[in-house]
Amino acid sequence: MKGSIISGAIHGFLVVALGAFGAHALDNVLDEYGIGIWEKAVQYQMFHTIAIVAIGILMSPKLFGSIKQLKIAAICMNLGIVFFSGSLYILALSGIGILGAITPIGGVLFLAGWILLLVATLQQKN
């Protein structure tokens, strides 16, 4: 529970900082394509940051409790942010197209996290 909320808070801080950095410091550095990539990375990081915090809250003993699927879902979403958004941030800054091959790994991790959240919810007896 606590670990998911902490990692969500760290990602939340980073996504706001990276979003602001992209909007202000990179505005004259990146072309329109690069800005689009950066914005997509920020968007997906924010969505999954909120999901990680929500998973941490669901792990509260008064709600779901700390169940294995929720822990693994949070791990998948954390790794998804690193692979998906991280590769897009680097791609936007460097233009190294091969990094686009790493991005889908993050997407699959996001999907796995969402499926695990669904499974954990369906297994609840309350």
MDAnalysis code that builds the backbone (N, CA, C; Angstrom):
import MDAnalysis as mda
import numpy as np

u = mda.Universe.empty(378, n_residues=126, atom_resindex=np.repeat(np.arange(126), 3), trajectory=True)
u.add_TopologyAttr("name", ["N", "CA", "C"] * 126)
u.add_TopologyAttr("resid", np.arange(1, 127))
u.add_TopologyAttr("resname", ["MET", "LYS", "GLY", "SER", "ILE", "ILE", "SER", "GLY", "ALA", "ILE", "HIS", "GLY", "PHE", "LEU", "VAL", "VAL", "ALA", "LEU", "GLY", "ALA", "PHE", "GLY", "ALA", "HIS", "ALA", "LEU", "ASP", "ASN", "VAL", "LEU", "ASP", "GLU", "TYR", "GLY", "ILE", "GLY", "ILE", "TRP", "GLU", "LYS", "ALA", "VAL", "GLN", "TYR", "GLN", "MET", "PHE", "HIS", "THR", "ILE", "ALA", "ILE", "VAL", "ALA", "ILE", "GLY", "ILE", "LEU", "MET", "SER", "PRO", "LYS", "LEU", "PHE", "GLY", "SER", "ILE", "LYS", "GLN", "LEU", "LYS", "ILE", "ALA", "ALA", "ILE", "CYS", "MET", "ASN", "LEU", "GLY", "ILE", "VAL", "PHE", "PHE", "SER", "GLY", "SER", "LEU", "TYR", "ILE", "LEU", "ALA", "LEU", "SER", "GLY", "ILE", "GLY", "ILE", "LEU", "GLY", "ALA", "ILE", "THR", "PRO", "ILE", "GLY", "GLY", "VAL", "LEU", "PHE", "LEU", "ALA", "GLY", "TRP", "ILE", "LEU", "LEU", "LEU", "VAL", "ALA", "THR", "LEU", "GLN", "GLN", "LYS", "ASN"])
u.atoms.positions = np.array([
    [0.827, -1.191, 0.000],
    [0.000, 0.000, 0.000],
    [0.871, 1.253, 0.000],
    [1.696, 1.366, 1.002],
    [2.525, 2.556, 1.150],
    [3.481, 2.730, -0.037],
    [4.063, 1.601, -0.488],
    [5.009, 1.665, -1.609],
    [4.363, 2.176, -2.889],
    [3.131, 1.750, -3.153],
    [2.441, 2.207, -4.359],
    [2.135, 3.696, -4.287],
    [1.712, 4.144, -3.133],
    [1.399, 5.570, -2.989],
    [2.668, 6.410, -3.081],
    [3.764, 5.917, -2.499],
    [5.036, 6.641, -2.598],
    [5.509, 6.701, -4.048],
    [5.487, 5.560, -4.752],
    [5.940, 5.582, -6.151],
    [5.009, 6.445, -7.000],
    [3.706, 6.418, -6.703],
    [2.771, 7.288, -7.417],
    [3.067, 8.760, -7.175],
    [3.414, 9.088, -5.931],
    [3.753, 10.484, -5.606],
    [5.026, 10.918, -6.328],
    [5.997, 10.027, -6.401],
    [7.243, 10.344, -7.114],
    [6.954, 10.544, -8.599],
    [6.189, 9.620, -9.186],
    [5.819, 9.778, -10.603],
    [5.006, 11.057, -10.813],
    [4.123, 11.376, -9.872],
    [3.327, 12.602, -9.981],
    [4.202, 13.840, -10.001],
    [5.179, 13.877, -9.101],
    [6.123, 14.997, -9.082],
    [6.866, 15.085, -10.414],
    [7.381, 13.932, -10.849],
    [8.159, 13.913, -12.093],
    [7.333, 14.308, -13.309],
    [6.086, 13.860, -13.380],
    [5.272, 14.159, -14.554],
    [4.948, 15.652, -14.623],
    [4.718, 16.265, -13.485],
    [4.474, 17.709, -13.498],
    [5.750, 18.443, -13.920],
    [6.893, 18.031, -13.367],
    [8.166, 18.668, -13.720],
    [8.494, 18.455, -15.198],
    [8.312, 17.225, -15.688],
    [8.611, 16.937, -17.098],
    [7.630, 17.627, -18.039],
    [6.384, 17.721, -17.624],
    [5.403, 18.445, -18.436],
    [5.758, 19.916, -18.551],
    [6.121, 20.514, -17.432],
    [6.519, 21.929, -17.441],
    [7.805, 22.124, -18.235],
    [8.752, 21.205, -18.058],
    [10.010, 21.280, -18.797],
    [9.753, 21.228, -20.295],
    [8.891, 20.311, -20.702],
    [8.565, 20.192, -22.121],
    [7.877, 21.427, -22.670],
    [6.981, 21.990, -21.881],
    [6.215, 23.152, -22.346],
    [7.059, 24.420, -22.412],
    [8.039, 24.534, -21.528],
    [8.791, 25.793, -21.452],
    [10.213, 25.683, -22.017],
    [10.953, 24.690, -21.576],
    [12.357, 24.598, -21.981],
    [12.540, 23.969, -23.354],
    [11.616, 23.112, -23.756],
    [11.786, 22.413, -25.026],
    [10.959, 22.993, -26.161],
    [10.177, 24.013, -25.863],
    [9.278, 24.593, -26.868],
    [10.022, 25.011, -28.129],
    [11.195, 25.591, -27.987],
    [11.965, 26.046, -29.148],
    [13.028, 25.046, -29.578],
    [13.112, 23.914, -28.869],
    [14.130, 22.907, -29.162],
    [13.558, 21.780, -30.022],
    [12.371, 21.309, -29.647],
    [11.752, 20.186, -30.360],
    [10.873, 20.674, -31.496],
    [10.830, 19.888, -32.556],
    [9.895, 20.200, -33.631],
    [8.506, 19.716, -33.219],
    [7.529, 19.909, -34.081],
    [6.145, 19.539, -33.761],
    [6.019, 18.038, -33.463],
    [6.734, 17.217, -34.216],
    [6.712, 15.775, -33.996],
    [7.273, 15.434, -32.612],
    [8.397, 16.040, -32.256],
    [9.023, 15.799, -30.958],
    [8.154, 16.258, -29.803],
    [7.500, 17.389, -29.980],
    [6.588, 17.889, -28.943],
    [5.422, 16.923, -28.764],
    [4.900, 16.392, -29.858],
    [3.816, 15.418, -29.779],
    [4.227, 14.165, -29.024],
    [5.440, 13.702, -29.274],
    [5.960, 12.523, -28.569],
    [6.083, 12.831, -27.079],
    [6.655, 13.992, -26.749],
    [6.825, 14.398, -25.356],
    [5.467, 14.464, -24.651],
    [4.499, 15.090, -25.300],
    [3.171, 15.223, -24.692],
    [2.501, 13.867, -24.481],
    [2.700, 12.936, -25.406],
    [2.146, 11.583, -25.254],
    [2.786, 10.891, -24.051],
    [4.084, 11.057, -23.882],
    [4.782, 10.459, -22.740],
    [4.238, 11.018, -21.426],
    [4.055, 12.334, -21.369],
    [3.519, 12.978, -20.164],
    [2.099, 12.490, -19.887],
    [1.294, 12.407, -20.920],
    [-0.097, 11.989, -20.770],
    [-0.196, 10.574, -20.199],
    [0.535, 9.637, -20.777],
    [0.479, 8.255, -20.298],
    [1.079, 8.124, -18.904],
    [2.123, 8.898, -18.624],
    [2.691, 8.851, -17.276],
    [1.673, 9.339, -16.255],
    [0.944, 10.402, -16.569],
    [-0.040, 10.934, -15.621],
    [-1.187, 9.947, -15.396],
    [-1.707, 9.373, -16.465],
    [-2.799, 8.393, -16.311],
    [-2.387, 7.264, -15.376],
    [-1.201, 6.749, -15.589],
    [-0.770, 5.584, -14.822],
    [-0.260, 5.960, -13.433],
    [0.155, 7.187, -13.258],
    [0.481, 7.676, -11.918],
    [-0.770, 7.671, -11.048],
    [-1.857, 8.153, -11.592],
    [-3.130, 8.164, -10.850],
    [-3.565, 6.727, -10.546],
    [-3.401, 5.837, -11.500],
    [-3.775, 4.434, -11.286],
    [-2.928, 3.805, -10.182],
    [-1.640, 4.100, -10.142],
    [-0.760, 3.542, -9.109],
    [-1.191, 4.019, -7.732],
    [-1.511, 5.298, -7.606],
    [-1.994, 5.821, -6.317],
    [-3.312, 5.143, -5.939],
    [-4.205, 4.988, -6.901],
    [-5.491, 4.328, -6.630],
    [-5.274, 2.884, -6.173],
    [-4.338, 2.184, -6.796],
    [-4.037, 0.816, -6.383],
    [-3.537, 0.806, -4.940],
    [-2.681, 1.763, -4.599],
    [-2.202, 1.862, -3.225],
    [-3.341, 2.060, -2.239],
    [-4.302, 2.880, -2.614],
    [-5.470, 3.114, -1.753],
    [-6.304, 1.837, -1.645],
    [-6.481, 1.128, -2.754],
    [-7.247, -0.118, -2.733],
    [-6.605, -1.174, -1.833],
    [-5.300, -1.097, -1.640],
    [-4.611, -2.057, -0.783],
    [-4.843, -1.792, 0.705],
    [-5.579, -0.752, 1.007],
    [-5.915, -0.464, 2.399],
    [-6.660, -1.653, 3.001],
    [-6.359, -2.007, 4.252],
    [-7.060, -3.140, 4.885],
    [-8.586, -2.973, 4.909],
    [-9.072, -1.756, 4.890],
    [-10.518, -1.520, 4.909],
    [-11.150, -1.718, 3.534],
    [-10.347, -1.752, 2.502],
    [-10.872, -1.969, 1.145],
    [-10.494, -3.381, 0.701],
    [-9.600, -3.502, -0.236],
    [-9.221, -4.814, -0.752],
    [-8.239, -5.526, 0.164],
    [-7.393, -4.792, 0.806],
    [-6.277, -5.392, 1.518],
    [-5.110, -5.559, 0.561],
    [-3.994, -5.943, 1.082],
    [-2.785, -6.058, 0.275],
    [-2.782, -7.405, -0.438],
    [-3.323, -7.462, -1.635],
    [-3.375, -8.719, -2.361],
    [-2.351, -8.732, -3.491],
    [-1.937, -9.926, -3.822],
    [-0.836, -10.122, -4.767],
    [-1.081, -9.442, -6.120],
    [-2.285, -9.584, -6.685],
    [-2.556, -9.003, -8.008],
    [-2.398, -7.482, -8.000],
    [-2.805, -6.836, -6.906],
    [-2.662, -5.375, -6.833],
    [-1.187, -4.975, -6.766],
    [-0.409, -5.718, -6.008],
    [1.024, -5.417, -5.933],
    [1.686, -5.563, -7.298],
    [1.356, -6.647, -7.976],
    [1.953, -6.869, -9.295],
    [1.438, -5.845, -10.306],
    [0.174, -5.449, -10.191],
    [-0.378, -4.415, -11.082],
    [0.395, -3.112, -10.919],
    [0.671, -2.738, -9.678],
    [1.424, -1.504, -9.425],
    [2.836, -1.610, -9.995],
    [3.461, -2.772, -9.836],
    [4.803, -2.972, -10.397],
    [4.762, -2.854, -11.917],
    [3.783, -3.490, -12.534],
    [3.653, -3.413, -13.997],
    [3.472, -1.975, -14.464],
    [2.644, -1.216, -13.765],
    [2.413, 0.172, -14.184],
    [3.653, 1.038, -13.957],
    [4.377, 0.796, -12.861],
    [5.623, 1.526, -12.637],
    [6.627, 1.237, -13.751],
    [6.792, -0.040, -14.070],
    [7.707, -0.411, -15.147],
    [7.198, 0.079, -16.502],
    [5.882, 0.070, -16.675],
    [5.305, 0.598, -17.906],
    [5.654, 2.062, -18.116],
    [5.606, 2.836, -17.046],
    [5.990, 4.256, -17.141],
    [7.442, 4.376, -17.571],
    [8.311, 3.569, -16.965],
    [9.736, 3.633, -17.298],
    [9.953, 3.289, -18.768],
    [9.364, 2.168, -19.229],
    [9.589, 1.736, -20.604],
    [8.829, 2.592, -21.620],
    [7.554, 2.861, -21.374],
    [6.742, 3.590, -22.345],
    [7.117, 5.072, -22.356],
    [6.850, 5.739, -21.251],
    [7.111, 7.179, -21.216],
    [8.603, 7.471, -21.287],
    [9.406, 6.664, -20.584],
    [10.855, 6.890, -20.604],
    [11.433, 6.815, -21.999],
    [11.026, 5.792, -22.769],
    [11.550, 5.672, -24.131],
    [11.073, 6.828, -25.008],
    [9.845, 7.294, -24.778],
    [9.351, 8.427, -25.576],
    [10.068, 9.724, -25.216],
    [10.359, 9.941, -23.928],
    [11.113, 11.138, -23.544],
    [12.478, 11.140, -24.229],
    [13.149, 9.998, -24.177],
    [14.476, 9.909, -24.793],
    [14.380, 10.043, -26.308],
    [13.365, 9.424, -26.903],
    [13.156, 9.533, -28.352],
    [12.937, 10.986, -28.764],
    [12.104, 11.698, -28.007],
    [11.824, 13.101, -28.344],
    [13.090, 13.940, -28.281],
    [13.940, 13.674, -27.298],
    [15.159, 14.474, -27.129],
    [16.266, 14.074, -28.086],
    [16.369, 12.785, -28.372],
    [17.511, 12.305, -29.154],
    [17.200, 12.059, -30.626],
    [15.940, 11.750, -30.936],
    [15.581, 11.409, -32.300],
    [16.016, 10.013, -32.719],
    [16.491, 9.212, -31.761],
    [16.932, 7.849, -32.065],
    [15.696, 6.967, -32.241],
    [15.370, 6.685, -33.489],
    [14.139, 5.984, -33.824],
    [14.022, 4.580, -33.272],
    [15.148, 3.903, -33.045],
    [15.113, 2.530, -32.545],
    [14.477, 2.458, -31.157],
    [14.448, 3.565, -30.448],
    [13.814, 3.588, -29.122],
    [12.321, 3.309, -29.214],
    [11.753, 3.555, -30.374],
    [10.347, 3.239, -30.579],
    [10.054, 1.757, -30.423],
    [11.078, 0.914, -30.562],
    [10.906, -0.530, -30.375],
    [10.749, -0.897, -28.908],
    [11.185, -0.037, -28.001],
    [11.079, -0.290, -26.557],
    [9.706, 0.119, -26.037],
    [9.127, 1.127, -26.634],
    [7.852, 1.680, -26.174],
    [6.753, 0.630, -26.017],
    [6.570, -0.294, -26.973],
    [5.506, -1.293, -26.808],
    [5.668, -2.194, -25.581],
    [6.896, -2.391, -25.115],
    [7.096, -3.167, -23.888],
    [6.363, -2.481, -22.745],
    [6.492, -1.157, -22.683],
    [5.770, -0.398, -21.670],
    [4.270, -0.501, -21.842],
    [3.814, -0.485, -23.086],
    [2.384, -0.623, -23.352],
    [1.842, -1.966, -22.881],
    [2.600, -3.022, -23.108],
    [2.186, -4.354, -22.652],
    [2.165, -4.399, -21.124],
    [3.135, -3.763, -20.487],
    [3.145, -3.701, -19.019],
    [1.934, -2.929, -18.500],
    [1.563, -1.841, -19.165],
    [0.344, -1.110, -18.777],
    [-0.876, -2.022, -18.878],
    [-0.992, -2.720, -20.004],
    [-2.130, -3.619, -20.203],
    [-2.171, -4.701, -19.123],
    [-1.017, -5.266, -18.815],
    [-0.960, -6.293, -17.769],
    [-1.407, -5.718, -16.428],
    [-0.979, -4.501, -16.122],
    [-1.388, -3.860, -14.871],
    [-2.892, -3.675, -14.789],
    [-3.496, -3.249, -15.886],
    [-4.953, -3.060, -15.899],
    [-5.687, -4.390, -15.768],
    [-5.188, -5.424, -16.430],
    [-5.810, -6.752, -16.323],
    [-5.704, -7.265, -14.884],
    [-4.555, -7.084, -14.260],
    [-4.386, -7.533, -12.878],
    [-5.301, -6.764, -11.928],
    [-5.506, -5.489, -12.188],
    [-6.449, -4.719, -11.381],
    [-7.856, -5.273, -11.543],
    [-8.228, -5.615, -12.765],
    [-9.535, -6.215, -13.021],
    [-9.671, -7.556, -12.295],
    [-8.657, -8.403, -12.394],
    [-8.692, -9.703, -11.736],
    [-8.828, -9.538, -10.222],
    [-8.047, -8.634, -9.654],
    [-8.120, -8.397, -8.206],
    [-9.515, -7.939, -7.801],
    [-10.122, -7.104, -8.600],
    [-11.473, -6.608, -8.305],
    [-12.495, -7.735, -8.398],
    [-12.403, -8.549, -9.428],
    [-13.350, -9.639, -9.610],
    [-13.237, -10.704, -8.508],
    [-12.058, -10.827, -7.931],
    [-11.854, -11.818, -6.870],
    [-12.359, -11.361, -5.508],
    [-12.698, -10.085, -5.388],
    [-13.176, -9.573, -4.104],
    [-14.560, -10.122, -3.807],
    [-14.748, -10.521, -2.575],
    [-16.042, -11.094, -2.163],
    [-17.011, -10.040, -1.633],
    [-16.501, -8.861, -1.350],
    [-17.348, -7.788, -0.784],
    [-18.199, -7.159, -1.849],
])
